[in-house]
Amino acid sequence: MLSASDTYVQIRGLEWLTILVGWVAQSASLGMKDSWGPLKALVVASVINGICDVVLCSFFGYGIAGAAWATMASQVVA
């Protein structure tokens, strides 16, 4: 269990800069009273995450690493 969580955290740790940029962009949009932009980005990220989770975890059998890569990909794209 510890090795699986270590793998997940290591992969997700690669995206800290993109998450920070995303938070800044979301805050700027909300500050300009644009709530639709962040909502659209969240919908896109959720769809990408769901599709990539199924593909990477089920079809390719990557397991927890696949879930981490899918989450990372969805947040980088959004």
BELMO-V822865 format. One record per pair of residues at least 24 apart in sequence whose C-alpha atoms are under 10 Angstrom apart, sorted by the first residue. I is the first residue (numbers start at 1). J is the second residue. D is the distance in Angstrom with one decimal. If there is no record, write none. Layout:
I&J&D  I&J&D
//
This chain:
4&63&9.0  4&64&6.5  4&65&7.8  5&64&8.0  5&65&9.2  5&68&9.9  6&65&9.8  7&64&7.6  7&65&6.4  7&68&8.3  8&63&10.0  8&64&6.4  8&65&5.8  8&66&8.8  8&67&7.9  8&68&5.4  8&69&8.5  9&65&9.4  9&68&8.0  10&65&9.4  10&68&9.0  11&65&7.4  11&66&9.6  11&67&9.7  11&68&6.2  11&69&6.8  11&71&9.7  11&72&7.8  12&65&9.5  12&67&9.8  12&68&6.1  12&69&7.4  12&70&9.8  12&71&7.9  12&72&6.2  12&73&9.8  13&68&9.7  13&72&9.1  14&69&9.9  14&72&8.3  15&71&9.9  15&72&6.6  15&73&9.0  15&75&8.4  15&76&7.4  16&72&9.6  16&76&9.8  17&76&9.5  18&72&9.3  18&75&7.7  18&76&6.0  18&77&9.3  18&78&9.6  19&72&9.2  19&75&7.0  19&76&7.4  19&78&9.6  21&76&9.6  22&75&8.1  22&76&8.3  22&77&9.8  22&78&7.7  38&78&9.0  40&78&8.8  41&74&9.7  41&75&9.0  41&77&8.6  41&78&5.1  42&74&9.2  42&75&8.7  42&78&6.9  43&78&8.8  44&74&7.7  44&75&9.2  44&77&8.3  44&78&6.5  45&70&9.8  45&71&8.3  45&72&9.7  45&73&8.4  45&74&4.6  45&75&6.0  45&76&8.5  45&77&7.0  45&78&5.3  46&71&8.8  46&74&7.0  46&75&8.8  46&78&9.1  47&74&8.1  48&73&7.7  48&74&5.3  48&75&8.9  48&77&8.5  48&78&9.0  49&73&7.4  49&74&5.2  49&75&8.3  50&74&8.9
//
